[in-house]
Amino acid sequence: MRLILIGILLFASLCAVNAQTYSIIDSKAIKLFEKGEELTLSRRYTEAIESYQSAIEREGSFLEAYVKMSQLYITLGDLENAERVALAGEKRLAGKNAKLKNTAEYAWLFSNLYLKQGKFEEAYKRFSESDALFDDSFKNSVYYRDMRAQMDFLATQIGNSMSIEKEKLPDPLNSFRLQYFPVLTADGEQILFTKRDGTGNFDKEDIFVAYSDGNDHWTNPVSIASNINSQYNEGTCSVTADGNILIYTSCDAPDSEGSCDLYIAYKVNGNWQRPKNMGKSVNSRSWDSQPSLSADGRILFFSSNRKGGFGGNDIWYSVRMNDGSWAEAKNLGNTVNTAKDEISPFMFFNNEILFFASNGHQGFGGMDIFLSRVKEGDFQVPENLGLPINDQLDQVALFITAQKDYAYFTELTEDGGENDRSLLYRFRFPEEIYLGENLTVTEGQVFNSRTGEPIDATLSLVSLTNDSTLYQFKADGKTGDFTMLYPDRAFSGLYVEKKGFLPKIYNVERDKLQNVKDLKIDLTPVASGEQFVFENVFFDFDKYELKEESMSSLKRLLKFLEENPNVNIEIQGHTDNVGQKEYNKVLSLNRAKSVQNYLVDKGMHPARVVVIGKGDSEPMVKNDSPKNQALNRRITIKIL
């Protein structure tokens, strides 16, 4: 309804500015025209068109009737007839009764018509050639200002169309009448989507999943789980990069806070657990839908029309707390949200680019896809994805793979009847749109080094520069399987932790973890005499003061001691063989003391953390290369 009213007002405003005089004097034709206007205001559009047609049949030079009739065809979406009528009326502009205002009306009509048809160059040309015809009072109207802004936007876009080729997803996908909102896991091996058999009241939504063999062959889609799909509607879902956390929309369920709510389910030991309503901290009494989880599931974005926003639908977010609960949802702010609608958020896998659909930011018409980049924690001014990803029609949602190779979307084919279908498509994502540094998706398993049993350990990828957690995943307790994403950024650490076990610490760049496709990680149960290399503790050459980049490891050692209150440790300092042995022994002792001092300053009892300096007496490897010497310069933690 909103689009219909806007369509009418766009044209009515130009006529209202000019005096209500006509290009003809036939009173009967004018009465038919005025009847058409009354019918238009009553939203009896088909009858109004008939009345305008009758006026034209009586007086073929009735320029205003052609305009109004064409406008109504645009409102009804019949652009072919709208153009036919507009062209027929434009031929009459050469008549002796045509005035400057009539020429302006037709320029305005064709500018709008071409925009609706996606003929952006023609629209821009027609508007630019006719801009001087519009009088000052009309140029002060909101309709003109909006058109002027869109034309200024088109001036930056025309001629910059990217090359994309749409590709319908192969069988057995697209085997239903309606399938939409596709999402994939980071490895591309699972695709989830909403499935519906029709548009009737009894055609409910369910979440379906299919699996890939890696060669663009997919299994038959099946229901994701019997305890997730129910007699109610479940759809528009989001899944973490590893496929183990699912958030989806369900409407009108008995435990709903409002019309549509968000629900969460966790996959434990390979099985989906019973889903739960996300509660009042996330859901409201209004419409809450279209979730998007960050890659590791720590931040949720979604669309809602609740109170407290900037317009119709806004994008909101909630953060998962350390205890697994979700913080009270907050509005994303007016850099992204507008007085109109923002829907279908998608946070890209690097957690630095948010995609969403909007009709409130400047676009090509209807809903366009935008992206907003995150810089230093703040969302930047949204960027329109441009032609041909966006066009004159509604673009509702986009999902881009972790590898940045494909964008997945839904395309609707409609004939106005029961044969409407929505199908899953993809296209190669244009390299012109920068998505940040590349991500490497790897997998592995975590096992108990003593028994070989899998462990549901927590894996955290941390930027050592600022101690920020980039990703955090959990290994499957049944298989030990995990997924990890590695950005092409320097200086990061991987921490593998499980209460009751010694942590395993990696330096991602030095250990070249991005290139390990099947990383086997053995965790050792806490026991006297066991020890581990305390990676990512840094000192300047010939110094023993801890560098700031050591904070991530130091905090995790403190956490380990707090979780294991009966454990005492020995902090061992080691050096390479460069320099005098006694000097190296003192240096290694002082480095161990620096770690001890940090722990004691944080409240650890000094008796729990003793130190020893071993100099170069216990090398890990031979000191026969700079690389091996670097490995021997280390801190080791031994359980007493």
N, C-alpha and C positions, 0 to 999 in steps of 0.2 A: 504493500500500500504506500509506503514511503516513496518508492521509486515512481509510482504513478503520479502522486501529487507533485513531486519535483518536476516530472516531465511536463505537466500542465503549466506549472508556474513559470517554467523557463520561457515559454512562449507568451503566456498571458501578460507577463511583466512588460514586454516590449510594446504590446498593443496598448496597455494601460497608460504608458507614458505619452503616447501620441493621442491626440484628440480622436474621439470615436466618430470618425468620418469614413466613408466608404468610397471605393473606386467605382461604384455604380449608383444609380438612382432608383432602380426598380424596387418599389416598396414591398412587393410580394417576396422577392428574392431576399431582401433584407430581413423580413419577418421569419423566413425559413432559417436564415443564418442565426438570428437571435434565439430562435427555438433550439437550435443546435447548441448554443452556449448554455441555455438553461439545462438541457439534457446532460451536458458535460459536467456542470456543477452538481447534478444529481447522480453522477457516475454511471449514467446510462449511455455508455460510450458507443455501442453499436447503433442505437437509435440516433445518437448525435451525428454519427458519420452519415447515416441515411439522410438526415435533415440537411447537412452541408452539401451532400451530393445533389439533393433536390434543388438547392439554391444555385449550384453550378449549372445544372441542367436548364434552369430557367434563364440564367444569365452567365454565359460562358466566360465573361471577363471579370467575374467576381474574385478578385485577387485574394481578399481576406479569407474567403471560404476555402480556397485551396490550402492556405497556410494552416487554418484550424483543422481541416480534415487530415492533412499530412501529419500534423502534430499528434492527433489522436491515434493514428496508425503507429507512430513511434511509441506512444504510451502503451499500446497493446502488443508491442514487439513485432509488428508486421512491417519490417523495414522495406521490404520489396514494394508493397503498395504505397508506403510513405514516400519513397523516392519517385514512384510513378506519378503520384498526385503533385508532388513538389515540382517536378520537371514540367508537367502540364501547366501548372500555374505560372512558372517562370517564363514560359513562352509568351504569356499575356502581358508581361511587363513592358513590352514595346508599344502597348496601346496608349492612346492619348490621355486616358484618365489616370494612368499610373503616376504616382508621386514618389518623391525621394523616400518617404517613410515606407512605401511598399518595397522598394529596393532593399532598404535596411532590414525589413521583416524577412525577406527571402534569404538575405545573407545570414541572418541569425538562424533561420530554419535549416539551411544547408550546413552551417557550421555544426549544429547539434546533430543533424542526421548523419553526417560523415563521421562524427565521433562515435555514434552508436554503431556504425558499420565497421569501425576500425580503420577507416580511410584517413589516417592521421595527417598525411601530407596534404590531402585535399581540404581537410578541415582547417588546417593551419593557413593554407593559401587563401581560402575563401574568407576566413576571418580577417587576415592581415590586409587583404585588398579592400575590405568593407569597413574596417574599424572607424574610419573617418566619417562614415554615414550615421553612426550612432550619436544621438545628441547628449549633451552633458548630464541632463537629469537621469537618463538611462545608465550612463557610465557610473553614476553614483550608487546604482542598485547592487545588491549582493550577488545577483545573477550575473551581471556583467563582470564584477570583480572576480567571481569564481571562474568564469570563462577566461578572463584575462590571465589568471594564474595558471590555468591548465594549458593555455597556448604558450605561455612563457616556458612551462615545463616541456611541452612538445618540442620547442625549439632546441632544447638540449638533447633530445632523444632521437629525432628524425635523422636517419642516416647512420645510426649506431646500432642497428639491430644485429644481434648475435645469431650464429648458425646453430640450430638444434634440430634433431630429428627424433620425433616421438616414436616409441616402440611399445606396442601392446605386450604385456607379459604373456609368456607362452602357456599353453595347456600343461597341466590341468588347472592352472590358475584361471580366473575369470570364468569359472563354470557356473556361477550363480547369477541371478538377475541383477543383484546389486552387491557390490563389494567396494569398500572405500576406506580411506584413512590408513594406508599401508605404513608399517614401521618394520625395521629390520634390526637384528642384533649386529654388533660391531663386526663379527666375522662374516656377515652376509649369509649365514647358513640357515637362518630362520626368518620367515616373513609372517607378520601378524596383521590382520585386517578385520574390519567389521563386515559381517555378512548379513544380508537381509534378502528374503525371497520375493518381496513386493512392497508396495506402499500402502497396503490396507491396514486397518486397525489391528488385525490379528497376525500380521507379518512382523515378527519381533526381530530385534537385533541380537546377534551373538558374535563372539570373538572366535575367529578361526586361525589356524596356524598351518604352515607348510614348511618343508625342509628341503634344502638344496644339496645336490651332490658336488657342488663347486663348478659345474659345467653348464649352468643355466638350465638344469633339469630339476623340476620340483616334484615333490610327492603330492598325492591328493590332499587337499586341505581338509583338516578335521577340526572338530571342536577343541578348544584349548584345554578344557577340563570340565568334567561334569559338575564339580563343586564351584565353578566360576559362572558358566552359562546357566541360566535359570529360566523360569517362566516369565521373568521380567526382561527388560532391554539392557543388554550389555554391549558397549561399543566404544569407539574413539579412545583407543588404549595407547599406552606408552610403556616401553620396557627398557631396562637398563642394558648397557653394552653387553653384559654377559648373559642376559636373558633370565635373570633370577629374581628380579623384582618387577612386578606388573602393577600399574595403576590404570584404572579404566573408569568409564562413566556408566552408571546404572540409573534408570529413571523409574520413579514411582514404586520403589521397593518399600517394604513395611518399615525398615529402619532408616528411611531417608530423612534428611534434615529439610529437604525442599523438593522441588520438582525433579531435578537431576543432581546426583551427588557423585563424588569421587570415592572409589574403593581401592584397597591395596591388598595384594596377595604376594606371598613369598614362596619361592621354590626351595624346599629343604630336602636334601638327599634325593634330588631328582624328581620330587613330586610337589605339585602346587598345593599349598595349605589353604585352609578355608579363608576366603577373603573377608576383610573387615571394612566397614564404613570408616572413612578417615576422620570423622568426628567434627565437632563444631569449630575446632581450631582451623580447619581447612574449608569445610562445607558451610553453606549458609541456607537460609530459607528460599534463596533465589536459585537461578540456573547456574550450576557449576559443572564445567565439562571441558573436553579437549585438552587432556593433560599432556605434559612433556616433561619427562625426567631427565636430569643431567645424566651423563654417561654412567656414573657410579651410583646414581640414585640419592645423592645428598641434597639436591634442590629440585623442587617441583614447580613448574610453571603451568598455568591453566587459564581459561577464559571464564569470566563470570559477569553477570549483570547486577550483582548485589549493590546495595547502597554504599556510598563512600568512594565511588569511582568518578571518572571524568566525563562519562557519556553512557552509551548503551551498554556494549560489552567491552570490558577492559581485561588486560592481562594482569594476573596476580601471581604471587609466588609464596612458597613456604619452604622452610629449611628443616631437614631432619636433624634432630638433636642426638647427643651421644647415647641417650638411653633408648633410642629408636622412635620416640614420639616426634610429632611434627609441630613446629612453632606456629603461632597465629599467622594466618595469611596476611600479606601486605600487598598493596597496590604497587605496581612496578613504576609508577610515576608518569608525569606528563611529557617526558621526552618520547616515550613509546606510545602511551595512551592519549586519545583525543576525545573530543566531544561526540564523535561517531563510534564506529565499531572496530575493535581489535580482537581477532580470534585466532585460533589454530596456532599457538606458539610451538616452535620446535627449537630446542637448544642443541646446537651442533656438538659433536663429540669432544671438541676441544674446550668446551665450556666458555668460549669467548665470543660466539656469534649466535644471536637469537633471530630466528626467522619467524615471521607472523604475517597474517593477512589483515588488511585494513582498508576502509574507505574514507578514513579521516586524514591520511597523509596524501600529498599530491600524487595522483596516479593517472592512469589512462582511462579510467571509468570503472565503476563498480568496485569490487574488492581486488586489490593488487597484493602481491607478495613483496615484503620488505625484509631487510635485515638491519639489525642494530649491533654494532660491535661493542664489546666490553673493554674499556681501557681504565686501568687503575680502579677497578670496582664500579665504574659508572657506565651506564648505557649511553651510547652516542646517538646523534641524530640519525634516524632511520634512512636507509638508502633503498630506493626503488630498484628491483632487479632488472628492470628494463625489458625491451622487446627482444625476442617474442615470448619470453616467459610470461610476461604480463601483456594483456591486450584489453580490448573494450569489454570483455566478458568478466565474470567473477572468477578469480583464482583463489581457491580456499585454503589449500595446504600443500606443503612440500616437505619431503623427507630426503636428506642427502646422506649417502653412505659415509662411513668413517674414512674410507679410502678416497673420498671426494670424486669418485668416478661417475656415479649415477645419481640422479634425482628421481624419486618416485612420487607419483601423484595419481589422482583420480580424474577421469574424464567422463562427463555425462553425455549420453546420447539420448535425445528426447524427441518424441513426436506428439507430445501433448496427451498421450493415452497410456494404455497399459503396457506398451512396448518400451517404455523408458528403461534404460540400463545405465549402470555406472560400472566402469571397467578400470582395471589397474594398468598404468602405463609407467614408462620411465624414459629418460633421455640423458645423454652424456652431459654432465654439468659443465658449463663453459669455464674455461680457464681464465677468462677475462675477469671473473668475479673471484677475488682473492679470499680464500678461506683459512689463511694462516698456514703455519708450518705443517708438514706432513705428519701423519700419525701412523705408527706401526702397531698392528694388532697381533699379539702373541698369546699363546696358551701354554699351560703346564699343569703340573700336579704337585701337591704337597703331601708328604708321607712322614710317618713316624720312623725315625732312623733305626729304632730298636725292633719294631714289630712289622714294619712295612705297611701298616694300616693307614688309610687316608686320614687327613686332618682338616677340619674346617677352620683353617687359619685365616687371619686377616692380613691382606696385602695392601700396603700403602706406598704409592709413588709420591715422593716429596721433592719439591724444589729446595735444594740445599742453599740457594742464594737467599731466600727469605723465609724458609721453613713453612711454606704453604703446601698443603696436601693437594696434589693435582688430581689423583684418582685413588679411590679406596674400594677394593673388592674383597669378597669372601670366597674361599675355596669350598667346594662342595664336600660335605661331610661323608657322603657315600662313595665318591670317586676320587676326591682330592683335586678335581679339575678346577682351574681358574682361568680367567681372561684378564689381560692387562693391556692398557694402551700406553704407548711411549711416544710423546711428542719429540720432534727433532730439536730439542732444546738441550743445551749443555748443563752439566752439573745437577744431576738428580740422583736420588737414592731410593732403593726399593727395600722396604722393611716388611719382613714376614714374621708375624707374631701370633702366639697362642699361649694363653695362661697355662703354666706348668711346663713350658718348653723354653729352651734357650732361643732367643731371637736369631734370625738369619738376616744379615745386613749386606746389601750389595751397593757398589758404586756403579750406576747404570752405564756410564760412558766407558769407564775403565774396564768393566767386565763385559762390555758389548752385549748387553741383554737384549737390545733391539733386534739383534740378529739370531737370537735363540728362539726357535719356533716351538720347542717342546721342552720347557725348562723343568727339570726335576729338582725339587727342593726337599731336603731331608731336615726335619726338625728333631733335635735331641731333647729327651725329657730332662728336666732339671735334676741333677744328681751331683754329689760331691766328686770333685776331680774333673768334671766336664768343663770345657772352655770354648770360647768362640772369639773370632777376630772382631774387634769393635771398629767397624768401618766408618768412614766419613767423619773422622776426627782429624782436624787439620791444624798444622803448625807451620809457621814460616821457617825457612832454612835456618838451622842452628838456633832456633828459638823454642821456648816451651809454653808461651802464652797461647791459649786456645783462640782460634779464629772464629769469627761469627758464623761461618758456614758449618761449624761443628754442632750447633744448637739442636738440630733435628735428632742426631744420634744421642746426644746427652740427655735430652728429654725422654727418649725411649728407654735409656738405661735406668733413669729415675723411675719411670713407670714400671719397669720390670721388677725393680727392688720393692716397690710399693705393693705390687701384686703378689710377691713372694716374700712375706715378712720374715720367714725363717731362714732365708738365704743370706749368707755373707759371701763377699767376693774379694778376690785379689786382683788389683789392677796392675797389669804388667806392661812396662814400657820397653820397646825394642827399637834398635837403630840398624842401619846398614853397617858395612865395615869400613866406611870412609872416616878417617880421623883416628885419634888415639883411643885405645880401648877404655881407659879410665874416664876420659872425657865423655865418650859415648855412654858409659854407664851412668854418669851423673846426669847427662842430658835426658836419657830415657827415664830416670827416676823422677826428674822434675816434671816431665810431661805426664807421667802417671799421677803425680801429685796435683797437677792442674785439673785432671778429671776428678780426683778425690775431693778437691776443694769445692768444685762445682756442686757435687752431691751433698756435701756437708752444709754448704751455704743454703741449699734447698731443704734442709731439715733432716737429712739422713744422719743417723748416729755414726760417729767416726769409727767405732769398733766394727761396723759392718763392712767397711771399705778400707782394706789395707793396700799398701802399694809396694812395688818392687821394681827396680831398674835392672834390666838384663843386658843392656847395651846390645852388642852384636853377637852374643853368645849362643842364641837360638834362632838362626835364620829359618824362614819358611822355605826358601829356595836358595840356590847358590847365588852369591853376589857377583855374578859374571856379566851383568848388563845393567844399564840404567833402569830398565823396566823391572828387573828382579830386585834391584836395590830399593826401588820404590815400594815393592810389596813387603820388603823386610822392615821398612819404617812403619811401625804399627803399634796399636794398643790392643792387648788381649785381655779378656775377662775370664777369670777362672773361678769356678764355684768351690768354696771351701767346705 
